[in-house]
Amino acid sequence: MSLLLGGTCLVYAGYEWKENLKTTLNTVCEEQTLRMDNQLDTIKQSATIIYNYAQSRLPSVKELQDDEFLEKYTDKVSALAENVAGHTDGTLGVYFHYDPELIDPKTGFFWSRNGLKGTLQETSVTDLSKYTEKDEDKICWYYQPAKAGKPTWTRTYYNETVGVEMISYGIPFYKGDILVGVMGIDVDFSYLVDLAQEGAIYENGRGNLVDLEQRLVYFRRPGDDECTIRTIDISDHFYNTLKQADSNKGKLLPFSYQGAKSHMTYQTLNNGMKYVLLAPVAETNRPRNHLLIAILLVTGGILAGYLIFTTYMTKKIVQPLKELDHAAREIADGNMDVNIECNTNDEVKTLTDSIQQMAQNLKSYVKEINGLVYRDGLTGVKNKMYYFEYIKSLAEEHEKKPYAVVVFSVLGLAKVNKNHGRNYGDAVVMAACRGICKEFSHSPIFRISGDEFIAVLKGSDYMKLDELLQQFEEHMKDKTLEESPDIPVEIVYGVARSDEGDEEYDKVFSRADQEMFKKKKMKGI
């Protein structure tokens, strides 16, 4: 019976571990893909704004033959483009190049900056008369959209003018059937590589971007500087796996590189690249192995007691033995609260107490592991994994009640980490968390990324939402670190309500998230 119990616990623990790992990796991969897609969509929207403005200001292609009109028209579009691109995260440049067969090949504009934190500076326009469509590898930002005849994300390329690896979103500008030129926005590819790596949830886990067209994997290892982008070639097996479908469809796929094995999950981004999330098997197995060892130790103790018990079995203990057998089955089925009664004062009593203690130990182990899995190690609030479980339970509630979602973002964290070190960055995060928890102490708080928190308000907190937000703003006004008053603790937030309680949570969250990002843009972040 002890062996059966131990084997059942081992099988059940292994199954639950694998299912939880699969759910966690797939959910994180999907959420990080959504975050990167949102950023790519923001780039597309900014480029479209510039394109629509350029269309509306050009009556006809004939007007471009007037040098005075051409100069004024180009300056107006250039001014708007510089303003829009300057307030769009991840952009390195914005350009508009006229068709060299229509206008002087040096006409147009090109704004670029040195690094994501620099300001846009006007740069000389590339002379397309020196290139042809055969030079698409170097001038893909122009020829690729022009050849496609529609808005297009280019493949990754090295821009010799700026000296940075990037991708571009280019829009061919037609007036009627005539190609006027190509305009677009350049994106620092290392910015996307950073977003990909932020999805890694293990110490040596990796978030990768894969370009199937060029058969390359782009990634950055923990500790790499912001200019380092590593690449490896795609094997035929890896290429065929990613080519078959847009995602891994909920399964965990095996991946091996240089002898190191990992679990793999992937999604397809809006620009056609694949986002591949890798979790090292050695790290994912660690919690499971600890649990299995604990189960084996407990099972071994039970087996020793059971052997002593059976040696002295008599007619007197047949009935207590049946009760013990029943209790063991209950524990094997997952009921750790089983109560075993024994009125004897012999070996049966000893075994009864051992099994009862085993159930309590297993219950404690499960509770301890769940606590580690669902709690953020830095702040102590619930983590992203628990957040996904919570919103799932929110959708399954039978009685729908109104609620509100508040999305918080800690500003300037990367700057603090860079200028003062991660210890001060952690202090900023903890100070921000304390401020949020102080005012929303009756509502669940989740840390879903390095600088983002979420609060879900229901009941009395929902009714007092405006009052709580006002108190929160007053509490955080001019807030700084106690140990370093020159470091500010600044938070922006977005809020959205589901007044009837039956609106899909993702829609409510999306509205709050968008409001938060608008506030960040207003602050120039």
C-alpha positions in Angstrom: 0.0 0.0 0.0 2.9 2.4 0.9 4.5 1.7 -2.5 1.2 2.3 -4.2 0.7 5.6 -2.4 4.2 6.7 -3.1 4.0 5.7 -6.8 0.6 7.5 -7.1 2.0 10.6 -5.6 5.0 10.5 -7.9 2.9 10.1 -11.0 0.4 12.7 -10.0 3.2 15.2 -9.0 5.0 14.6 -12.3 1.7 15.1 -14.3 0.7 18.3 -12.4 4.2 19.7 -12.8 4.3 19.2 -16.5 0.8 20.7 -17.0 1.6 23.7 -14.9 4.9 24.3 -16.8 3.1 24.0 -20.1 0.4 26.5 -19.0 3.0 28.9 -17.6 5.3 28.9 -20.6 2.5 29.2 -23.2 0.8 32.0 -21.2 4.0 34.0 -20.9 4.8 33.5 -24.6 1.4 34.7 -25.6 1.5 37.7 -23.3 4.9 38.8 -24.4 3.9 38.3 -28.1 0.9 40.5 -27.5 3.2 43.1 -25.9 5.6 43.1 -28.9 2.7 43.1 -31.4 1.3 46.2 -29.6 4.6 47.9 -30.0 4.8 46.9 -33.7 1.2 48.1 -34.2 2.2 51.5 -32.6 5.0 51.8 -35.2 2.5 51.0 -38.0 0.0 53.5 -36.7 2.6 56.3 -36.5 3.8 55.5 -40.1 0.1 55.5 -41.2 -0.5 58.9 -39.7 2.5 60.3 -41.6 1.3 58.6 -44.8 -2.3 59.9 -44.5 -1.1 63.4 -43.8 1.2 63.3 -46.9 -1.7 62.0 -49.1 -4.0 64.7 -47.9 -1.5 67.5 -48.7 -0.7 66.4 -52.2 -3.4 67.3 -54.8 -1.7 65.6 -57.7 1.7 64.4 -58.9 1.9 67.3 -61.3 2.3 69.7 -58.3 5.6 68.1 -57.5 7.1 69.5 -60.6 6.9 73.0 -59.0 10.1 73.3 -57.0 8.6 75.8 -54.6 5.6 73.5 -53.9 7.9 70.5 -53.6 10.1 72.2 -51.0 7.2 73.4 -48.9 5.3 70.1 -49.2 8.4 68.1 -48.2 9.1 70.4 -45.2 5.5 70.1 -43.9 5.5 66.3 -44.1 9.0 66.2 -42.6 8.0 68.3 -39.6 5.0 66.1 -38.8 7.1 62.9 -39.3 9.8 64.2 -36.9 7.2 65.0 -34.3 5.3 61.6 -34.6 8.4 59.4 -34.7 10.0 61.3 -31.8 7.1 60.3 -29.6 7.0 56.6 -30.7 9.0 54.1 -28.6 11.6 52.1 -30.3 12.1 54.3 -33.4 15.6 55.2 -34.6 14.5 57.1 -37.7 11.8 58.2 -40.1 12.2 58.8 -43.8 10.4 59.8 -47.1 12.3 59.1 -50.3 10.8 60.1 -53.6 10.9 57.8 -56.6 14.2 58.6 -58.3 12.4 58.2 -61.7 10.0 61.0 -60.7 12.0 63.4 -58.6 15.7 64.2 -58.0 17.1 61.0 -56.2 18.4 63.1 -53.4 15.0 64.7 -52.6 13.1 63.8 -49.5 14.0 63.6 -45.8 15.6 61.3 -43.3 15.5 61.9 -39.5 17.6 59.6 -37.3 19.0 59.5 -33.8 22.0 58.0 -32.0 20.4 55.5 -29.7 16.8 55.2 -28.4 17.3 58.0 -25.9 18.7 60.6 -28.3 16.8 63.2 -30.2 16.0 63.0 -33.9 18.4 64.8 -36.1 17.9 65.5 -39.8 20.4 63.5 -41.9 21.3 63.6 -45.6 19.0 61.5 -47.9 20.5 58.4 -49.5 21.2 59.0 -53.2 19.2 56.2 -54.8 20.8 56.9 -58.2 23.8 54.9 -56.9 21.7 51.8 -56.4 19.3 49.5 -58.3 16.8 46.8 -57.3 19.8 44.4 -57.3 21.0 46.3 -54.2 17.9 45.4 -52.3 20.0 43.9 -49.4 21.4 47.4 -48.7 18.3 49.5 -49.6 15.6 47.1 -48.6 13.8 49.9 -46.7 12.9 51.4 -50.1 12.9 48.5 -52.6 11.1 45.9 -50.5 7.9 48.0 -49.9 8.1 49.5 -53.5 8.3 46.0 -55.0 5.5 44.6 -52.7 3.2 47.5 -53.6 1.8 47.6 -50.1 2.9 48.5 -46.5 5.6 46.0 -45.5 7.9 45.1 -42.6 11.4 44.6 -44.0 13.7 41.9 -42.9 16.5 42.8 -40.5 19.4 44.7 -42.0 22.4 46.7 -41.0 22.0 50.4 -41.8 25.4 51.7 -42.8 24.3 55.4 -42.3 23.3 55.0 -38.7 25.5 52.0 -37.9 22.7 49.9 -36.3 20.9 46.6 -36.9 17.3 47.5 -37.6 14.0 46.7 -39.3 11.7 49.2 -41.1 8.0 49.5 -41.7 7.7 51.0 -45.2 4.7 52.3 -47.0 4.7 52.8 -50.8 3.2 56.2 -51.6 1.0 56.1 -54.7 -1.0 58.9 -56.2 -3.4 57.1 -58.5 -1.2 54.6 -60.4 2.0 56.6 -60.0 4.6 55.7 -57.3 5.5 59.0 -55.7 8.0 57.4 -53.3 8.3 55.3 -50.1 8.0 56.5 -46.5 8.5 54.6 -43.3 9.9 54.3 -39.8 13.1 52.6 -38.8 13.1 50.5 -35.6 16.1 49.7 -33.5 16.2 45.9 -33.7 18.0 45.6 -30.3 14.8 47.2 -28.7 12.8 44.2 -30.0 15.4 41.8 -28.9 15.2 43.3 -25.4 11.4 42.9 -25.3 11.9 39.3 -26.4 14.4 38.6 -23.6 12.0 40.2 -21.0 9.7 37.2 -21.5 12.4 34.7 -20.2 11.2 33.4 -16.7 14.2 31.4 -15.7 17.7 32.4 -14.9 19.2 31.0 -18.1 15.9 31.1 -20.1 15.9 32.9 -23.5 13.5 34.9 -25.5 14.4 34.7 -29.2 13.4 36.4 -32.4 13.6 34.2 -35.5 13.7 35.4 -39.1 12.7 32.4 -41.2 13.5 34.2 -44.4 17.1 34.7 -43.4 17.2 31.5 -41.3 18.7 33.3 -38.3 17.9 33.3 -34.6 18.5 36.6 -32.7 18.9 36.7 -29.0 20.6 38.3 -26.0 22.0 36.5 -23.0 21.7 37.8 -19.4 24.6 40.2 -18.8 25.0 41.2 -22.4 25.3 45.0 -23.0 22.5 46.8 -24.9 24.5 46.8 -28.2 25.1 43.1 -28.3 22.8 41.0 -30.5 23.8 37.3 -30.9 22.8 35.2 -33.9 22.9 31.5 -34.7 21.9 29.8 -37.9 18.6 27.8 -38.0 18.9 24.0 -38.4 16.6 22.3 -41.0 14.6 20.6 -38.2 14.1 23.9 -36.3 13.2 25.7 -39.5 10.6 23.0 -40.5 9.1 23.0 -37.0 8.5 26.8 -37.0 7.4 26.8 -40.7 4.5 24.4 -40.1 2.2 26.6 -38.0 1.9 30.1 -36.5 2.3 28.7 -32.9 3.1 25.5 -31.0 -0.7 25.1 -30.3 -0.3 24.7 -26.6 2.3 21.9 -26.7 5.8 22.0 -25.3 8.3 21.3 -28.0 11.9 19.9 -27.3 14.9 22.0 -28.3 18.6 21.3 -28.0 21.6 23.5 -28.7 25.2 22.5 -28.0 24.0 19.7 -25.7 21.8 21.9 -23.5 18.1 20.8 -23.6 15.2 23.2 -23.3 11.4 23.3 -23.5 10.2 25.5 -26.4 7.0 27.4 -27.1 6.5 30.0 -29.9 4.1 32.5 -31.5 4.2 34.5 -34.7 4.6 38.3 -34.5 2.7 40.7 -36.7 5.8 41.4 -38.8 6.1 37.7 -39.7 9.0 36.9 -37.3 8.7 34.1 -34.7 9.0 34.7 -31.0 10.5 31.6 -29.4 10.6 31.2 -25.6 13.1 28.7 -24.2 13.2 27.3 -20.7 16.2 25.1 -19.7 15.2 21.6 -18.7 17.7 21.7 -15.8 16.0 24.7 -14.3 12.4 23.7 -14.9 13.0 20.2 -13.4 14.4 21.7 -10.1 11.1 22.3 -8.2 9.7 18.9 -9.4 12.8 17.1 -8.2 12.6 18.7 -4.8 9.0 17.6 -4.5 9.7 14.1 -5.7 12.5 13.7 -3.2 10.2 14.8 -0.4 7.5 12.3 -1.5 10.1 9.6 -1.7 11.4 10.3 1.8 7.9 10.3 3.2 7.0 7.2 1.3 10.1 5.5 2.5 9.2 6.3 6.1 5.7 5.0 5.6 7.0 1.8 4.0 9.3 1.2 7.0 6.4 1.7 9.4 4.1 -0.5 7.3 6.7 -3.4 7.4 6.9 -3.2 11.2 3.1 -3.1 11.4 2.6 -6.2 9.2 5.1 -8.2 11.2 2.9 -7.9 14.3 -0.4 -8.2 12.5 -3.0 -10.0 14.5 -6.7 -10.5 14.4 -7.1 -7.6 16.8 -5.9 -5.1 14.2 -7.7 -6.2 11.1 -10.3 -3.5 11.4 -7.9 -0.7 12.2 -5.9 -1.9 9.2 -8.9 -1.5 6.9 -9.3 2.0 8.2 -5.7 2.8 7.5 -6.0 1.4 4.0 -9.1 3.6 3.4 -7.2 6.6 4.7 -4.2 5.9 2.4 -6.5 5.7 -0.6 -8.0 9.1 0.4 -4.5 10.6 0.6 -3.6 9.0 -2.8 -6.7 10.7 -4.2 -5.5 14.1 -3.0 -7.5 14.4 0.3 -4.9 15.5 2.7 -7.4 16.4 5.4 -8.3 12.8 6.2 -8.9 12.1 9.9 -7.8 8.6 11.1 -9.2 7.4 14.4 -7.4 4.6 16.4 -8.3 3.5 19.9 -5.5 1.1 20.3 -2.2 1.8 22.1 0.2 -0.4 20.0 2.0 -0.5 16.6 -1.3 0.3 14.8 -1.5 3.5 16.7 2.1 4.4 15.8 1.4 3.7 12.1 -1.9 5.7 12.3 0.0 8.7 13.6 2.7 8.4 10.9 0.1 8.4 8.1 -1.7 11.3 9.7 1.6 13.2 10.0 2.5 12.3 6.4 -0.8 13.8 5.1 -0.1 17.0 7.0 3.5 17.1 5.7 2.4 16.6 2.1 -0.3 19.3 2.7 2.4 21.6 4.0 4.8 20.8 1.1 2.1 21.6 -1.5 1.1 24.8 0.3 4.7 25.9 0.5 5.4 25.2 -3.2 2.2 26.9 -4.2 3.3 29.9 -2.1 6.7 30.1 -3.9 5.1 29.6 -7.3 2.5 32.4 -6.9 4.4 35.1 -5.0 6.8 37.7 -6.4 10.2 37.2 -4.8 11.1 40.9 -4.6 7.8 42.6 -3.4 5.9 39.8 -1.8 2.7 40.5 -3.8 1.2 38.0 -6.1 3.1 37.3 -9.4 2.2 37.0 -13.0 1.4 33.2 -12.7 -1.2 33.9 -10.0 -2.5 36.8 -12.0 -3.4 34.5 -14.9 -5.2 32.1 -12.5 -7.1 35.0 -10.9 -8.4 36.4 -14.2 -9.4 32.9 -15.2 -11.4 32.5 -12.0 -12.9 35.9 -12.6 -14.3 34.8 -15.9 -15.8 31.6 -14.4 -17.8 33.4 -11.6 -21.5 32.7 -11.9 -22.6 36.0 -10.3 -21.1 38.8 -12.3 -20.3 41.9 -10.3 -18.8 45.2 -11.4 -15.1 45.6 -11.1 -12.3 48.0 -12.1 -8.8 47.3 -13.4 -5.9 49.7 -12.6 -2.6 49.2 -14.5 0.4 50.9 -12.8 3.8 51.5 -14.4 6.9 52.6 -12.5 8.7 55.3 -14.5 12.4 55.6 -15.0 13.3 52.2 -13.7 15.8 51.4 -16.4 17.5 54.8 -15.8 17.8 54.1 -12.1 19.3 50.6 -12.8 21.8 52.1 -15.2 22.8 55.2 -13.1 22.6 53.8 -9.6 22.6 50.0 -9.9 19.9 47.3 -9.6 19.8 47.6 -5.8 18.4 51.1 -6.1 16.1 49.9 -8.9 14.7 47.2 -6.6 14.3 49.8 -3.9 12.2 51.9 -6.3 10.0 48.9 -7.3 9.5 48.0 -3.6 8.7 51.7 -2.7 6.2 51.8 -5.5 4.6 48.6 -4.5 4.3 49.8 -0.9 2.5 52.9 -2.1 0.1 50.9 -4.2 -0.6 48.3 -1.4 -1.2 51.1 1.1 -4.1 52.7 -0.8 -5.5 49.5 -2.3 -5.0 47.2 0.7 -8.3 45.5 0.3 -7.8 44.5 -3.3 -5.5 41.9 -4.9 -2.2 43.4 -6.3 -0.2 41.7 -8.9 3.3 42.3 -10.3 3.2 41.3 -13.9 6.6 42.6 -15.1 9.6 44.4 -13.9 8.0 47.8 -13.7 4.2 47.0 -14.0 1.6 46.2 -11.4 -2.1 45.5 -11.6 -4.9 46.0 -9.1 -8.4 44.6 -9.5 -11.0 46.4 -7.4 -14.4 45.0 -6.5 -17.0 45.6 -3.8 -16.4 48.6 -1.5 -13.0 49.4 -3.2 -14.8 49.6 -6.5 -17.4 52.0 -5.1 -14.5 54.2 -3.7 -12.3 54.0 -6.8 -12.1 57.7 -7.5 -11.4 58.5 -3.8 -8.7 55.8 -3.6 -7.0 57.1 -6.8 -7.0 60.6 -5.4 -5.5 59.4 -2.1 -2.9 57.4 -4.1 -1.9 60.4 -6.2 -1.5 62.5 -3.0 0.5 59.8 -1.3 2.9 59.4 -4.3 3.2 63.1 -5.1 6.9 64.0 -5.1 7.7 60.6 -3.7 11.4 59.7 -3.4 13.5 56.9 -2.0 14.1 57.4 1.8 17.6 56.2 1.5 18.3 58.4 -1.6 16.0 61.4 -1.8 17.4 62.4 -5.2 15.8 59.3 -6.8 12.1 59.8 -7.5 9.5 57.1 -7.2 7.0 58.0 -9.9 4.1 56.0 -11.1 1.6 56.5 -13.9 -1.6 54.4 -14.1 -4.5 53.7 -16.4 -8.0 52.6 -15.1 -11.0 51.0 -16.8 -14.3 49.8 -15.3 -16.6 46.9 -16.1 -19.8 48.4 -14.7 -21.9 45.3 -15.3 -19.2 42.8 -14.5 -19.9 40.8 -17.7 -17.5 42.5 -20.1 -14.5 40.3 -21.1 -11.6 41.0 -18.9 -9.1 41.4 -21.7 -11.1 44.3 -23.1 -11.3 46.1 -19.7 -7.5 45.5 -19.2 -6.8 46.7 -22.7 -8.5 50.1 -22.1 -6.7 50.5 -18.8 -3.3 49.6 -20.4 -3.9 52.0 -23.3 -4.7 54.8 -20.9 -1.5 54.1 -19.0 0.6 54.1 -22.2 -1.0 57.5 -23.2 0.1 59.0 -19.9 3.6 57.6 -20.4 3.7 59.2 -23.8 2.6 62.5 -22.4 5.6 62.3 -20.1 7.8 61.6 -23.1 8.5 58.0 -22.1 
